[in-house]
Structures are given as C-alpha cells and as structure tokens.
C-alpha cells in the first residue's frame, strides 16, 4: 500500500502530513518504520578521480569538422552509403551485409572540408552510447529508402535523434530503383512531424543513390551547410577529452581502441584514462591504418598503447603524470568494486527479506496473542533513534515472552545476536544457542542493555589508522648514483622537524600531493649509513622505488602508524 492509498483509506486525501500516523500503522503491522533523508540526485566526485576541465576560453576555439552518425531502417542502405562516403568495400567485408562493429572514419571533401562519420550498427548502439553519456554526434543522417518509405526503425531513429537534441538530414536513398517514390516518402516523413525545407521546415532532404553514387556530393554539401549553421568549434590546446567508439585486440599490434577526440590535440607519449583502462600513447593511426603524428578535435583515431581494453562509450581523459594516472585507476577500480558490493548486497537483502517474511508468517499467531508491553515499547522507541552511518543496525525480530528456539534459528540465519530484557532463557534454548554459536545477552537494567549493545556495535567497526608525524625533511639537491646497471635518484635533504627514523614509514610530497608512500632503502649522513637523523642535520635518502625522480623542493615526511579502535557515534537517550 502506498501513502496515497493509505490516506484515501483514512479519508485524509492523498497526503498524510502527520508522520506519527504512518509510524503507528507500521507498528501495528508488526514492523518498524525508519525515517531517512531524501536521496540526493547528485553526488560530489570524490578526491582521487580526474575530472573534465572547465569550459575553454572562447579565444582559443577553432572551427572543427562535424561528427555524423548514419541511422535508419535495416536494409535501407546505411552501409552502402558509408561505402560510397569512404570509398571502401564495407558491404563485402561485413558478414551477411549487416554491420558487425562500431567504427569511425574521416572524409575530406574536394573543398578541403572534413567530416567525421561514426559507423554504428543501428539505433541500439547510438542509444547505448547516449546512456553512458557519450554525446558524440553533431548531426544524424536519416537514411530512408524511396521504395519502402518510413518504417518502424525509421520512426525509432527519429525519436532517438529528438531525445538527443541532434539535428537530422534526410537521405532519401535508392532513387535508382523503378519503384522509388520520393514524394510519397517526403509526405510519410511529414506524418512523423519531420518537416522538410520545401514544406516550410528546417530539415534538409537529399535524394541519393548509395549504389550508383548519385547526389552523394549534394549530401556532403548539406552536412557542411548544417555544420556552418551550428558553428561547431573545438579547443585544440586543452588536455585531451574524447570518447571510445571501438576497442579490439589486433594479432600483430596488440590492444587497440578507436576514439574520437573532442578536446585537445592527441600526441604520442600522452597518458590517457578511459574507465578503469589506461594507455601511454605509443602510436596513432587513421581509419586506413596510416600513422598520425597528432589528432585535433573531431578526429577519429586508432590508439596503440592500452594496458587493458576500454569499453565503447567510455570517456577518454588525459592525465599529466604516471603518478596521477595510477591514483586515478586505483580510485576507479575501488569504486567499481564498491558498486559490485552494493549490487551483491541488494541480492543478499532480497534473500533476507524473503526469510523474514516467512518467519513473520510463522510467528504471526504467537505475536498477536500477547500485547507489546511498556518495556518493549521503550526499547523499540530508543532503537528508532539509531542513525549512525558507521555501522548498519538491523532489527530482525522483536516480541514479548521467553526466548524460543525459533528466535535462535532466526538469529543464526542472519548471523545475529539476541538481546533480552527481563526474560527467561529455557535450558533447551541455551543449549541450542551454544551449539549454533548464537550469543544471547540478558539484562535486567535497560541502560545496561544499551551500553552492551553499543559495545557490540563498536566491536564491528574497522580499526582506524592514525598517522603520527615523527619528522620532516626538505629536498635541497638531487643526485644520481649508479647502482649495478641502474641509475637511481638520491635526495640530498635537511631534517627540518623532529627526527627521521629509517625503520618508520615515509611519504614524499610534491606540491602537497603524495607521490610516494612506503619504506626508504637508504638513509646516510655524508657516506655513513645511519638509523636516524636529528633536526638541522643533512642526509641522503633513497626510496624503494627506482622510478621515482626526486625534485628540489619535495618534502619527505617520516611517520608512524597508530591503530585506534572506534566507538559508535550513537548515544541512546531514555
């Protein structure tokens, strides 16, 4: 029953403005009500991830090519049109004449203009990309066969374009066929509220033949005209932003991902992240396989250098260093694991709810036979005040009378504990609880019960690690020492605070960002290896990471880790 239905049944309309009425009805139903805050629709991004840059300065923006997606009903000639546009033999390459993958390619016109085409296998992929935030498309070419006219997938394509807010150019295809009826097709489009220019609307329509190539140049001109109206511009100097449209493993070159650059100019050596995958760009290729030196906005590019394959629709962002890259990937992997845990928890909760419902049905007759006395009421009201976010507290079942074997079995199923107030525990029940390792805690004073409950909840909280800073040093000079065949970076430092102890933990900060955390390999005073360095004394420090390059101005902190037990942040009031 919804709140609106409850209000109608009580004669109070569809709104109940007194929360106590709802709480009382829930209580009479043998359940407990919990009031929670309204769910926030937006969530601030945690520290650790990389975010898109602010909008660029309009002064740096330059004109960019449009990004075009071709959509329409199956067999209306989408792939044949793409074949004409990039002068390749896609139809023969695709199994059964149906597009099997997502690709992207660029077409340069005789006028010098360029157009970027996304080769999608229909509207399903377009919708999936949109669902992941991949708003890549600037213009949609709607292919409609002149002999068939508007069909079901044509209508769906129109709806997808409208939902995305993307302008449409209609390509009326197959005009070379004897049964082609261009005027009928135009009127069918009008029935779908797609008003062409000749009917007073703003939608361009170009009759073409993808098979013979007739009027393909007029279609390209229509795209360029629409792009000029839209005044499409991009930022060629910012950090890289883009979208993955395809990823695959090449038997010769390894992991490859096709992306469309939306911001910045991609060059070799750039660090990229996409989802939980990352790359250091080792090579770039266009759609014909030719190497590229750089890729400005609206350029489709095949990227070599991925450690893991990204997914289609993933946002591509540039990071400035390998250290930042590792931090971002670690954070994203952690978030992925947390989301999986949340999904698993939903399944677990559903299973628990089924078990609880079965138990309620079994216990209904016993519960209805007795009243909830004042002590139980006071305990339940106090439990209602529990609102800690540190640990979840679930009330599985409550009742009046002695603890029963059913209570023990229920507690075992949920890995719970039984708390009793002024009740007896039969010997058989105690024996069963002992065999099933179910704790039973009986109290005769109410605040002793809640003190015990607080201690039990606190025992489930994770141990906190506190950092106690012991000493601090500043890097004054950097040396490079040969160790075997490797050159290692050694920081020449002065201890500015406290003591540096070789056996403790260390971290290196650069511009307040942690770039290393762990043990140190060597601590020397002049050329002598020492265990500690006091304040105002100079020393040389080498960490256990051969890839770390110290810089003058880096701060090295020596610290100890102290474990602390947590207390639950809930204070019951009686």
Protein Blocks (a to p, Z undefined) as FASTA:
>chain_A
ZZklmmmmnonajbdfbfklmmmmmmmnopacdddddddfbdcddehiacddddddfklp
ccdddddddeddehiopmmmmmmmnopafklmpghhiafbdcddddddfkopacddddde
bjklmmmmmmnopafbfbdcddddfklopafklmmmmmmmmmnopacddddehklpmklc
fklmmmmmmmnopacfknopabdcddddfknopaklmmmmmmmmmmmmnopacdfkbccd
dddfbdcddfklopadddddfedjddehiacdehjbccddfbdcdfkopacfbdcehiac
ddehifbdcdehiacdddfbfklmmmmmmmmmmmmmmmmmmmmmmmmmmmmmmmmmmmmm
mmmmmmmmpccdfklmmmmmmmmmpccfkbccddfbgceddddfklmmmmmmnopacdde
hiacdfklmmmmmmnopacdddfbfklmmmmmmmmmmmmpccddddddfbdcddfbdcdd
dehjaccdddddddfbhjadfklccdddeehiafbgcddfbdcehjaccfbdcehiacdd
ddfbfkbccdehiacdddddddddddddbdcdZZ
